[in-house]
Each structure stands twice: as C-alpha cells, then as structure tokens.
Amino acid sequence: MKTKKLFLLSLATSSLLMFSGCSNCKFCDWASSYYKKACSFFKCSTDHKPSGKKIVTNGPIIALESYADFETKVLHSAKPVVVKLHAAWCGACQEMEPVFHALASQMDDITFATVDIDHVSEIGQKYNIIGVPTFLLFKDGEEMRSDNRVIGVVEQEAFKEILEETLLK
C-alpha cells in the first residue's frame, strides 16, 4: 500500500512539474500548495522555477522568440511546420532534443521550430498545452492532429512516420 501511495504521489508530482499556474484561481493555489508538499515529502532541493536558460538550437531548427515570430514563421509558412513546445527544466524535453535534431536534419521538406513555454507562454495558452514536450503539426497555417497531438517522449522512427503521414501526404 505504501508503494502505491509513493507511486501516485510521484506521478502527481511529475504532472505538476508541467504545471504553470496563473496564481489567480483556487486550482492554481491548490496545485502550488500540493506541489510544495510533494517536494517536501521527497526532500527535493530544487525550487522548480523556470531557469531562464534557453535551449540553444542550431542548424535547421528555428527558435521562436515571440507570438509574432510564431505567426510569421509557422502560421504563414509555405512549408509544413512541426513546433516543439518545451521548457528548460523538463527532462522529457531534453530527452527529445536529439530526436528532434535528427529529424530536422533528415526532413528538408518540413520546417522545425521550438518554443520555450516559459518565455512565450501565449502559444501554450492559445493551444491549451497541458504538458511538455508537446509537438504541434501545422500545414497551410492549420494545426493538424489537434485531437491527437504528439506529447511526451516518442521513438524517432515512430515520430518520423507520424510527420510523414500528417505533413507530407
């Protein structure tokens, strides 16, 4: 029973790592309070605030720095675009970095872009992002697969297949 409680608490804690509240409503107050209790329980030494560090992208990946940037480079793009919404503190996001970079260098017909949701929160709010990494797929300015987004860690071949089926056909 104790193991089950620890598992559920760790699951809830990892979910809250993806949570960034508005601090204006009771739910956000509760989540913040619960998160502090979970960190206290696990004797976590991190404050879990955004680090302010940006994940540096190079090569064929575009770093989107504002919502206007997003509109110009994604919604008005002539090519299909895959946008990775991530955060510097997110372990799963860091795990997906090599996959995202590998696909960007392999798939010239698709534009690859990244958005740090801690710095450009408008995109996360507009698209109701509840966890990171989330990958939004756009073709002709419209989000594809909005009802079945790619979220979390995905194997490279499976992700490539999704991109080919969704954006290149």
Buried (B, 14 or more C-beta within 10 A) or exposed (E): EEEEEEEEBEEEBEEBBBBBBEEEEEEBEEBBEBBBEBBEEEEEEEEBEEEEEEBEBEEBBBBBBEBEBBEEBBEEBEEBBBBBBBBBBBEBBBEBBEBBBEBBEEBEEBBBBBBBBBBBBEBBEEBEBEBBBBBBBBBEEEBBBEEEBBBBEBEBEEBBEBBEEBBEE
